[in-house]
Amino acid sequence: MPAFTSIKDSVNKFYLIKSPNYTLVSISLCKFLYGFYTAAIGSLLVPIGATFDIDTGIQSIVFPFNYFGQIVIIFFMK
């Protein structure tokens, strides 16, 4: 349990309000917004393509790079 406590304390150092509840709410909100973004981008892809006059074939090539970038950044964050 001490390892978890030190991680929690390290995370709390980044916040103005040093509270475990604030950390939990902040991280939960970030995960909610990321989930909302992931769900929304899939349904908005066709209207965005229509707005910028990009056909579905090109969109199907470009769209996966969004997730590829998220995977690659994990390796650079270490």
Secondary structure, DSSP 8 states (H G I E B T S, - for coil): -HHHHHHHHHHHTTSSS--HHHHHHHHHHHHHHHHHHHHHHHHHHHHHHHHTT--HHHHHHHHHHHHHHHHHHHHH--
